[in-house]
Amino acid sequence: MMGILGLSSEKIRGREKNTLLFANELKILVYAFSLVAVCVEIFLIAKGDSFSFARDEFVLIIMGLYVLFAALEYVFRLFVDENTAAVFSVLPGLFLLFLVKDTSIVENAPVAIVIAAILRIVLVFIPFRNRIILFSSFLLDAIAIFLCFFYQRFNGESAIDRILFICLVLLSLSAIQNSFPFFYFAIMGVLMFIMPMSTEPIDWTPAVNAYERVVRKAEDISYYVSMLFDNGSYTTGYSSLHVTGGKVNEDDKTQLVLTMDDKPYHIFVNPDEDTNMKVRRVIYLEGGNGADLSRFVSVLQFLHDNGIDKETASLFSRISEINIEYAYIDTCDEIIPANTFSLQSEGKNVETRAGKSMHKKGYELRAGFLDLDYGSTYFSELLRSSADNVVKEKLNYQQMCEYAWEIYGLDLAQMMSEKQYNDIISSTEMDDYLSTSGVSDRIKELSAEITSDFAGNYDKCKAIEVYLRQFPYSTNVEGNQNVKADMSTARGMAEIADNFLFQTQSGYCVHYTSAMVMLLRSAGIPARAVVGYRYEFPFDIKKSYEVSSKCAHLWPEAYIENVGWISFEPTGAYNTSDKYTWHRVVKVEKDNADDYYKAGIPGIQTGDPGQVNMGESSKGADDTSKEKTVTIEIIKIAVLVAICIILLITLIISGNIIIWRIRYRYGSPKEKFLMDVDQIKKSIKKKSENDFVDRGLLSDFLEKVPDENKTDAQKVFGVYYRIKYGRSGCDAISPEENNLAQNLRVLLKNNKKCS
C-alpha cells in the first residue's frame, strides 16, 4: 500500500481555490452594484422629480448589507455546504429587519435589507449565472448610456455615478476578454477611480445649440399649426399670460440652472420626538416683474408697524442670494425670486423687467431677495391681523434705511435714492388689479358665499384658496370655448374661470389661478396672475439645481392692505405654504391651517383630491445631539446583530456535531470508517505547527502524524485507498479496521500537536 500513497489528488489546492472564489465573488459584487444603481435610477425617474429619495445612501446600504451576507456565507461554509450557507447567511438580515422596521434611523432601511437579501439569494442560486452576467452587462451599459443622454442621469456629480461607470467598464472588458482573471480588471478599476479626472467634459455646445435651435423652431411651428387646427394643446414650459388653458403635453427640458450657498432644506426640531427634522426648500421664480423694490419696502413697513425686531423677523424671514443661469428657454424676461431687491448680470445692475432681445443660453443673473416663510404661524397671524392694525405714519427715507440695517443688515441707501423711495411710498394705484370685466354673476355670488364669514382680506384669500383646492388636478382638459380668451386680460381670465368653476371642474394652474384672481377681485381684493416656475429643491446638496420645463407654473398674488403683494397656491397638485414652513416658531402649537377656513366654505370635501405630497419632512442628523443618538442606536443594533450571528454559528456547530454523531452511530462500517478518516485529516491539519498545504495527497498527512502513530495511520490510509480505488468486492471493512480508525481518530484528536 505504501507504493500507492501520494498518487491521489482529491481537490485543487486551497490557495488556488480561494483565489478563484474571491475573484468570482468580486465580479458578482461589481455586477450587483451596477444592477442596483441602474434599477434605483429607473425607479426615481418613474416616480418623478417630486419624489424625495437619498439615492446614494440607499445604494450604499444595499451593497453594505450584500457584502455582509456574502461574508457570512463564507463563514458558514466552514460548517455546512454552500447552498445551506447561502440560506443561513441572510437569516441575520431578517433579525435586522425586525429591529429597524419601527425606527427611522436610516431612511428606507427595511426596503434595503429585503432587496439585499433577495439579491444575494438570486445571484447564488440562479442557473447559468456567468452567462447571464455576461449578456446582461451589455444591457446595463445600454440602459446607463440612455439614461445619461436622454434623462441627464449619472452625470458624475456623485461618487456613485463614477463607481457605476467604472463597474460597467470592468464588466464589459471582462466579458470581451474573459480569458483574463477578473483581478486585472479590478486593479484597473481602482486606478481609474483614484486617478484625477477633469471636471470639464468635451465642449459639445456648438453642436447642441444648433440642434436645440432646430428643435425649438420645430416646436414653435408645431404650436402654431396646432392652434390653426384648434386643438388647444401646448407643451409645458415658461410662457407669458397668453395661455388659454388647453391640454398640456409634458416636457422635461432644462430651462434654468440654479446655484446657491444655502442648503436646499430647512432644519427644525420635532417637538413630539425631540429630534431634528428637515423640510425641502421651495422657491417661486417670477418672470417679467424685475427687481421690485416697492414690494420690499412694503414688507419692511409692515414689519415696522407690528414692532418686529431682528430676532422675531428671523423666525419667518431672511436675506438670501441665488444665481440663475438660462438654459434652453426663449424669453427676454428676467426670471427671479419673488421679493427680489437686488439684481445683477455680469456685475451690472439690471433695472428692467425684460431685456431688449431674447436672452441666450448661458445668460446669468445674481438675485438678492427677501425669503419669506408664508407658512409660518407667526407670520400668518400677522397677516390675519393686518386689517385690524392702526395704520401708522410711513417711515421716511432715513428711518427706513435704519430699520433695514437693524433687522437685515442691508444698506438700503445703496439700493435706492431718497427720491426713488418717496415715489414708491406715494404710488398705490390698484385699478388694473381690480378689473372684473367679463365676470359672470355666478362668480360674484360664489365669491361672496365663500368669503362671507371672514372679515380680513387675508382670511378671505385663504378661504378662496382652500375652496379651489377641492377641484381635482388634471392637464388633460379642454380649453375655453372661446379660443381667443387667455390670461392676458381680465375678460379672458373670467371666461377661463367660469368654465373651470362651473363646467369642467378640473384643470391645472392656468384654471386655478384664473379662478382665484377673479374671485378675489369680485371680493374687492386686488389680485394678479404671475407666470414663472415653482421649484422644490431635493434633499441632496448639489453644485447646481436644474429647473425643468415641468416646473413651469402660474399662481395668483393678492394685495393685502398694509402688507403688499402676497402669493397663494390654489393649484391642488402642490402643497400650500404651511406644508413646507420652516417651523421656526417652535413654541407655538398650531392645527392644520386650512381647517380654520373650511368651516365657513361651501362644498368642501374631506381631503385635497389630486394633491401631491411635496413638502414632506425627512429625518436629519446634522445636529450633534442627534448624531450621538443615532450612533448609540446603530451600536445597539450592531451588537444585537452580532449576538444573533454568534448564536447562529453556535447553532450550526452544535447541529453539525449532533448530526455527525447520529450519522456515525447509525452508519454502516464503511461509512463510519470514511468519517473517521475525514476527522483524522482534519485533526492533522489543525494541529500541524508548520503551514500545511492540502494537496490532496495522503502521504502529506502521513508525514505529519506523530511517530508513535505512524504505523496505525499507514494501515488506515491503506484501507482507505483499498475502499476508494480497489477492485469490486474489496470495500468490505472488518471490525478490527473500524476499531483501528476510531482509536487513531481519538488519539490524534487528544494529541496536542502533529510534527
PEWO-V405680 format. One record per pair of residues at least 4 apart in sequence whose C-alpha atoms are under 7 Angstrom apart, sorted by sequence separation. I is the first residue (numbers start at 0). J is the second residue. D is the distance in Angstrom with one decimal. If there is no record, write none. Layout:
I|J|D  I|J|D
This chain:
0|4|7.0  12|16|6.2  13|17|6.1  14|18|6.1  15|19|6.1  16|20|6.1  17|21|6.0  18|22|6.2  19|23|6.2  20|24|6.0  21|25|6.0  22|26|6.3  23|27|6.3  24|28|6.1  25|29|6.3  26|30|6.2  27|31|6.0  28|32|6.2  29|33|6.3  30|34|6.1  31|35|6.1  32|36|6.1  33|37|6.2  34|38|6.1  35|39|6.0  36|40|6.3  37|41|6.3  38|42|6.2  39|43|6.3  40|44|6.3  41|45|6.2  42|46|6.3  43|47|6.2  46|50|6.0  53|57|6.2  54|58|6.2  55|59|6.2  56|60|6.1  57|61|6.3  58|62|6.3  59|63|5.9  60|64|6.2  61|65|6.1  62|66|6.1  63|67|6.3  64|68|6.2  65|69|6.2  66|70|6.1  67|71|6.2  68|72|6.2  69|73|6.6  70|74|6.4  71|75|6.1  72|76|6.1  75|79|6.2  76|80|5.7  79|83|6.3  80|84|6.1  81|85|6.2  82|86|6.6  83|87|6.2  84|88|5.9  89|93|6.9  90|94|6.7  91|95|6.1  92|96|6.0  93|97|6.4  94|98|6.5  95|99|6.3  96|100|5.8  107|111|6.4  108|112|6.2  109|113|6.4  110|114|6.2  111|115|6.0  112|116|6.2  113|117|6.1  114|118|5.9  115|119|6.1  116|120|6.3  117|121|6.1  118|122|6.1  119|123|6.2  120|124|6.2  121|125|5.4  127|131|6.2  128|132|6.1  129|133|6.1  130|134|6.4  131|135|5.8  132|136|5.8  134|138|6.9  135|139|6.2  136|140|6.3  137|141|6.4  138|142|6.3  139|143|6.0  140|144|6.2  141|145|6.1  142|146|6.2  143|147|6.1  144|148|6.3  145|149|5.8  146|150|5.0  147|151|4.8  156|160|7.0  157|161|7.0  158|162|6.1  159|163|6.0  160|164|6.5  161|165|6.2  162|166|6.0  163|167|6.2  164|168|6.1  165|169|6.2  166|170|6.2  167|171|6.1  168|172|6.1  169|173|6.0  170|174|6.1  171|175|6.2  172|176|5.9  173|177|5.1  181|185|6.2  182|186|6.2  183|187|6.3  184|188|6.2  185|189|6.4  186|190|6.4  187|191|6.2  188|192|6.2  189|193|6.3  190|194|5.9  203|207|6.0  204|208|5.8  205|209|6.2  206|210|6.2  207|211|6.0  208|212|6.1  209|213|6.4  210|214|6.2  211|215|5.9  212|216|6.1  213|217|6.2  214|218|6.1  215|219|6.1  216|220|6.2  217|221|6.0  218|222|6.1  219|223|6.3  220|224|6.0  221|225|6.0  222|226|6.3  223|227|6.3  224|228|6.5  225|229|6.1  226|230|6.3  269|273|5.3  291|295|6.8  292|296|6.1  293|297|6.1  294|298|6.5  295|299|6.4  296|300|6.2  297|301|6.1  298|302|6.2  299|303|6.2  300|304|6.1  301|305|6.5  302|306|6.4  303|307|5.8  307|311|5.9  308|312|6.0  309|313|6.3  312|316|5.7  313|317|6.0  335|339|7.0  343|347|5.2  344|348|6.5  358|362|6.3  375|379|6.0  376|380|6.2  377|381|6.5  378|382|6.3  379|383|6.1  380|384|6.2  381|385|6.1  384|388|6.6  394|398|5.6  395|399|6.1  396|400|6.2  397|401|6.3  398|402|6.2  399|403|6.1  400|404|6.3  401|405|6.1  402|406|6.3  403|407|5.7  404|408|4.1  411|415|6.5  412|416|6.2  415|419|5.9  416|420|6.3  417|421|6.2  418|422|6.2  419|423|6.3  420|424|6.4  421|425|6.2  422|426|6.3  429|433|6.6  430|434|6.7  438|442|6.6  439|443|6.7  440|444|6.1  441|445|6.0  442|446|6.1  443|447|6.3  444|448|6.2  445|449|6.2  446|450|6.2  447|451|5.6  455|459|6.4  456|460|6.2  457|461|6.3  458|462|6.1  459|463|6.3  460|464|6.2  461|465|6.1  462|466|6.2  463|467|6.2  464|468|6.4  487|491|6.9  488|492|6.4  489|493|6.1  490|494|6.4  491|495|6.4  492|496|5.9  493|497|6.0  494|498|6.2  495|499|6.2  496|500|6.0  497|501|6.0  498|502|5.0  499|503|5.2  500|504|5.3  506|510|5.7  507|511|6.3  508|512|5.8  509|513|6.1  510|514|6.1  511|515|6.2  512|516|6.1  513|517|6.3  514|518|6.0  515|519|6.0  516|520|6.2  517|521|6.0  518|522|6.4  519|523|6.5  520|524|5.0  546|550|6.4  559|563|5.3  574|578|6.0  576|580|6.1  593|597|6.3  594|598|6.9  596|600|6.8  622|626|6.3  623|627|6.3  624|628|6.3  625|629|6.2  626|630|6.0  627|631|6.2  628|632|6.3  629|633|6.1  630|634|6.1  631|635|6.2  632|636|6.2  633|637|6.0  634|638|6.1  635|639|6.3  636|640|6.1  637|641|6.1  638|642|6.2  639|643|6.2  640|644|6.2  641|645|6.2  642|646|6.1  643|647|6.0  644|648|6.1  645|649|6.1  646|650|6.0  647|651|6.2  648|652|6.1  649|653|6.0  650|654|5.9  651|655|6.0  652|656|6.3  653|657|6.2  654|658|6.0  655|659|5.9  656|660|6.2  657|661|6.2  658|662|6.1  659|663|6.0  660|664|6.0  661|665|6.2  662|666|5.5  666|670|5.6  667|671|6.1  668|672|6.1  669|673|6.3  670|674|6.2  671|675|6.1  672|676|6.3  673|677|6.2  674|678|6.3  675|679|6.1  676|680|6.3  677|681|6.4  678|682|6.1  679|683|6.3  680|684|6.2  681|685|6.0  682|686|6.1  683|687|6.0  687|691|6.8  697|701|6.2  698|702|6.4  699|703|7.0  700|704|6.7  704|708|6.4  705|709|6.2  708|712|6.1  709|713|6.0  710|714|6.4  711|715|6.2  712|716|6.1  713|717|6.0  714|718|6.3  715|719|6.2  716|720|6.3  717|721|6.3  718|722|6.2  719|723|6.2  720|724|5.6  721|725|4.5  725|729|5.9  732|736|6.3  733|737|6.4  734|738|6.2  735|739|6.1  736|740|6.2  737|741|6.1  738|742|6.0  739|743|6.1  740|744|6.1  741|745|6.4  742|746|6.1  743|747|6.1  744|748|6.1  745|749|6.2  746|750|6.0  11|16|6.5  76|81|5.8  79|84|6.0  146|151|6.4  147|152|4.5  155|160|5.1  225|230|5.9  226|231|6.1  268|273|6.3  269|274|5.4  302|307|5.3  307|312|6.1  343|348|4.4  344|349|6.5  373|378|6.6  374|379|6.6  394|399|5.7  403|408|6.5  404|409|4.7  415|420|6.6  453|458|6.0  486|491|5.4  498|503|6.3  499|504|5.0  519|524|5.2  520|525|5.7  558|563|5.2  559|564|6.3  620|625|5.4  621|626|6.9  666|671|5.9  704|709|5.7  720|725|7.0  732|737|6.8  146|152|5.5  147|153|5.6  154|160|6.8  155|161|5.8  268|274|5.6  269|275|6.1  342|348|5.8  343|349|5.2  373|379|6.5  403|409|5.6  404|410|5.9  453|459|5.8  485|491|4.6  486|492|4.8  499|505|6.5  519|525|6.9  520|526|6.2  558|564|4.4  559|565|7.0  597|603|6.7  620|626|5.4  147|154|6.5  153|160|5.0  268|275|4.5  269|276|6.3  342|349|5.5  484|491|4.2  485|492|6.2  519|526|6.4  557|564|5.5  558|565|6.3  568|575|5.6  684|691|6.5  722|729|6.5  76|84|5.5  173|181|6.6  267|275|5.7  268|276|5.9  403|411|6.6  556|564|6.0  557|565|5.4  663|671|5.6  701|709|6.8  721|729|6.7  722|730|4.4  75|84|5.1  100|109|5.8  266|275|6.7  267|276|5.3  450|459|5.2  556|565|5.3  557|566|6.6  721|730|6.6  99|109|6.6  266|276|5.7  267|277|6.1  400|410|6.7  484|494|6.9  516|526|5.4  556|566|4.4  222|233|6.3  266|277|4.4  400|411|5.2  499|510|6.1  516|527|6.0  555|566|6.1  556|567|6.0  701|712|6.8  72|84|5.1  235|247|6.3  265|277|5.4  266|278|6.7  400|412|6.4  450|462|6.6  516|528|6.8  534|546|6.6  555|567|5.8  701|713|7.0  72|85|5.3  96|109|5.6  232|245|4.9  233|246|6.5  234|247|5.5  235|248|6.2  264|277|6.2  265|278|5.4  449|462|6.6  554|567|6.7  231|245|4.6  232|246|4.3  233|247|5.1  234|248|4.6  235|249|5.3  264|278|5.4  265|279|6.3  449|463|6.5  496|510|6.1  554|568|6.2  169|184|5.7  231|246|6.2  232|247|5.4  233|248|6.0  234|249|5.8  235|250|5.7  264|279|4.1  265|280|6.6  495|510|6.3  577|592|7.0  72|88|4.9  96|112|6.6  234|250|6.4  263|279|6.1  264|280|4.8  479|495|5.7  512|528|6.5  534|550|6.0  687|703|6.9  71|88|5.2  263|280|5.5  496|513|5.3  533|550|5.5  683|700|6.7  495|513|6.5  496|514|4.2  532|550|5.4  533|551|6.4  169|188|6.7  333|352|5.7  344|363|5.9  479|498|6.6  532|551|4.3  533|552|5.9  68|88|5.3  92|112|6.4  332|352|6.2  333|353|5.2  344|364|4.8  493|513|6.9  531|551|5.8  532|552|4.9  680|700|6.8  683|703|6.7  68|89|5.8  332|353|4.1  343|364|5.7  344|365|6.2  396|417|5.8  492|513|5.0  531|552|5.5  683|704|6.9  36|58|6.4  331|353|5.2  332|354|6.3  342|364|6.8  343|365|5.1  530|552|6.2  531|553|6.3  35|58|6.8  165|188|6.0  331|354|4.9  342|365|5.7  343|366|6.6  530|553|4.6  92|116|7.0  331|355|6.7  342|366|4.6  396|420|6.6  493|517|6.2  529|553|5.6  530|554|6.8  331|356|5.6  341|366|5.7  342|367|6.5  528|553|6.8  529|554|5.5  715|740|6.0  331|357|4.3  341|367|4.9  528|554|5.8  529|555|6.0  89|116|5.8  140|167|6.3  330|357|5.1  331|358|5.3  339|366|6.4  340|367|6.0  341|368|6.8  528|555|4.6  329|357|6.2  330|358|6.1  339|367|5.7  340|368|5.5  527|555|5.7  528|556|6.3  329|358|6.9  339|368|3.9  526|555|6.9  527|556|5.4  32|62|6.6  338|368|5.4  339|369|6.4  476|506|6.1  526|556|5.6  527|557|6.6  136|167|6.9  335|366|6.8  338|369|5.4  526|557|4.3  336|368|6.8  473|505|6.0  474|506|5.9  525|557|5.8  526|558|6.1  327|360|6.3  472|505|5.7  473|506|4.7  474|507|5.7  524|557|6.8  525|558|5.3  136|170|6.2  137|171|6.6  326|360|4.8  470|504|6.1  471|505|5.1  472|506|5.2  473|507|5.7  524|558|6.8  85|120|6.8  136|171|6.4  325|360|5.4  326|361|6.1  470|505|5.6  471|506|7.0  472|507|5.6  579|614|5.0  325|361|5.4  571|607|6.9  578|614|5.6  324|361|5.8  325|362|5.3  572|609|5.7  573|610|6.2  324|362|5.6  325|363|6.4  571|609|5.9  572|610|4.4  573|611|5.9  574|612|6.8  324|363|4.4  516|555|6.2  571|610|5.0  572|611|5.1  574|613|6.4  323|363|5.6  324|364|6.5  515|555|6.8  573|613|6.8  574|614|6.6  133|174|5.6  322|363|7.0  323|364|5.1  512|553|6.6  322|364|5.7  323|365|6.4  512|554|5.3  295|338|5.9  322|365|4.6  512|555|5.4  289|333|6.0  294|338|6.3  321|365|6.0  322|366|6.4  467|511|6.8  508|552|6.4  509|553|6.2  287|332|4.8  295|340|6.5  321|366|5.5  508|553|5.5  286|332|5.8  287|333|5.6  320|366|5.6  321|367|6.8  508|554|6.7  286|333|5.7  287|334|6.6  291|338|6.6  320|367|4.5  64|112|6.8  286|334|4.2  291|339|6.1  292|340|5.2  319|367|5.9  320|368|6.3  705|753|5.8  285|334|5.3  286|335|6.5  290|339|5.1  291|340|5.9  319|368|5.6  704|753|5.7  705|754|6.1  61|111|5.1  65|115|5.1  284|334|6.0  285|335|5.4  290|340|5.2  318|368|6.0  319|369|6.3  703|753|5.6  704|754|6.5  60|111|6.5  61|112|6.6  64|115|6.0  65|116|6.9  284|335|4.9  285|336|5.8  290|341|6.2  318|369|4.9  319|370|6.3  464|515|7.0  703|754|5.0  284|336|4.3  285|337|6.1  290|342|6.2  317|369|5.9  318|370|6.0  463|515|6.7  61|114|6.9  62|115|7.0  283|336|5.8  284|337|6.3  316|369|6.8  317|370|5.3  436|489|5.7  437|490|4.5  57|111|6.8  61|115|5.2  65|119|6.4  282|336|7.0  283|337|6.5  316|370|5.5  317|371|6.8  435|489|6.3  436|490|5.1  316|371|4.5  434|489|6.4  438|493|5.1  442|497|6.9  315|371|5.9  316|372|6.1  437|493|5.7  315|372|4.9  512|569|6.9  511|569|5.9  460|519|6.9  511|570|5.5  290|350|6.8  315|375|6.0  259|320|6.7  289|350|7.0  259|321|4.9  289|351|6.0  508|570|5.5  258|321|6.0  259|322|6.2  289|352|4.1  315|378|6.4  507|570|6.6  669|732|5.9  257|321|6.9  258|322|5.1  288|352|5.2  668|732|6.1  676|740|6.9  688|752|7.0  257|322|5.6  258|323|6.8  287|352|5.0  672|737|5.8  675|740|6.0  679|744|5.2  682|747|6.3  686|751|6.9  687|752|6.1  688|753|6.8  257|323|4.9  287|353|6.0  675|741|6.0  678|744|6.5  682|748|5.8  686|752|4.7  687|753|4.8  688|754|6.7  256|323|5.9  257|324|6.4  686|753|5.4  687|754|6.1  255|323|6.6  256|324|5.0  456|524|7.0  672|740|6.4  679|747|6.8  255|324|5.6  256|325|6.5  386|455|5.8  668|737|6.7  675|744|6.1  255|325|4.8  256|326|6.9  683|753|6.3  254|325|6.2  255|326|5.2  254|326|4.7  383|455|6.5  446|518|5.2  253|326|6.3  254|327|4.7  253|327|6.2  254|328|5.2  383|457|5.6  382|457|6.3  383|458|6.2  443|518|6.9  446|521|6.4  447|522|6.6  442|518|6.6  446|522|6.2  443|521|5.5  435|517|6.7  435|520|6.4  434|520|6.9  435|521|6.6  304|391|6.5  433|520|5.2  318|407|6.9  433|523|6.8  433|524|6.8  433|525|5.0  432|525|4.8  433|526|6.8  432|526|5.3  432|527|6.0  309|405|6.7  429|525|6.5  309|406|4.1  308|406|6.2  472|571|5.8  471|571|6.7  472|572|6.0  468|569|5.4  470|571|7.0  457|559|6.6  467|569|5.8  468|570|6.0  456|559|6.4  468|571|4.8  55|159|6.4  464|568|6.7  465|569|6.8  464|569|4.7  37|143|6.6  465|593|6.5  33|163|5.7  293|423|5.6  33|166|6.5  33|167|6.7  462|596|5.2  466|600|6.7  469|603|6.4  461|596|7.0  469|604|6.4  29|166|5.9  466|603|6.4  471|608|5.4  472|609|5.3  469|607|5.5  470|608|6.8  471|609|5.1  468|607|6.3  469|608|6.2  452|599|6.0  449|600|5.2  449|601|6.6  26|181|6.8  22|181|6.0  22|182|6.3  386|560|6.9  385|561|6.5  374|576|4.4  375|577|6.7  373|576|5.7  374|577|3.8  375|580|5.7  374|580|4.8  375|581|6.9  375|582|6.7  377|584|6.8  372|580|6.0  376|584|6.9  372|581|6.6  247|474|5.5  246|474|5.8  247|475|6.6  246|475|5.1  246|476|5.3  245|476|6.3  246|477|6.0  245|477|5.3  246|478|6.8  245|478|3.8  244|478|5.0  243|478|6.2  244|479|6.7  243|479|6.5  243|482|6.6  243|484|6.1  243|485|4.5  242|485|5.1  243|486|6.8  241|485|5.3  242|486|6.0  285|529|6.6  286|530|5.8  240|485|7.0  241|486|5.7  285|530|6.0  286|531|5.1  240|486|5.0  241|487|5.5  285|531|4.6  231|478|5.9  240|487|4.9  284|531|5.4  285|532|6.8  284|532|5.1  283|532|5.8  284|533|6.4  283|533|4.7  282|533|5.9  283|534|6.5  282|534|5.4  281|534|5.8  282|535|6.5  281|535|4.5  280|535|6.0  281|536|6.2  279|535|6.8  280|536|5.6  279|536|5.9  279|537|6.5  279|538|6.2  301|561|6.2  301|562|5.3  298|562|5.9  244|509|5.7  297|562|5.9  298|563|6.6  244|510|6.5  297|563|5.6  294|563|6.3  314|583|5.3  294|564|6.8  314|584|6.4  263|536|5.5  263|537|6.5  264|538|6.3  263|538|6.2  263|540|6.3  262|540|6.5  258|542|6.6  258|543|4.7  257|543|5.5  258|544|6.4  256|543|6.4  257|544|5.0  256|544|5.6  257|545|6.3  256|545|4.6  240|530|6.9  255|545|6.0  256|546|6.0  239|530|6.6  255|546|5.0  253|545|6.1  254|546|5.9  255|547|6.8  253|546|5.8  254|547|5.3  237|531|6.2  253|547|4.1  254|548|6.0  252|547|5.3  253|548|6.2  251|547|5.4  252|548|5.4  251|548|5.4  250|548|6.1  251|549|5.7  250|549|6.1  249|549|6.6  278|579|6.4  237|548|6.6  236|548|4.1  235|548|5.7  236|549|6.3  235|549|5.9  237|551|5.4  267|581|6.9  236|551|5.1  267|582|6.0  235|551|6.7  265|581|5.9  267|583|6.7  279|614|6.6  278|614|6.6  278|615|6.4  278|616|4.4  277|616|5.3  278|617|6.4  276|616|6.5  277|617|5.3  276|617|5.7  277|618|6.2  276|618|4.7  277|619|5.9  275|618|6.7  276|619|5.1  275|619|5.7  275|620|6.7  275|622|7.0  275|625|6.7  274|625|6.4  51|537|6.3  53|539|6.9  51|538|6.8  104|629|6.2  95|640|6.5  91|640|6.5  91|643|6.5  91|644|6.4  49|613|6.0  78|651|6.8  78|652|6.5  13|693|6.7  12|693|6.4  12|694|5.4  11|694|6.8  10|695|5.8  8|694|6.7  9|695|4.7  8|695|4.6  7|695|6.5  8|696|5.9  7|696|5.5  6|696|6.8  5|696|4.9  5|697|6.0  4|697|6.2  5|698|5.0  4|698|5.4  0|717|5.4
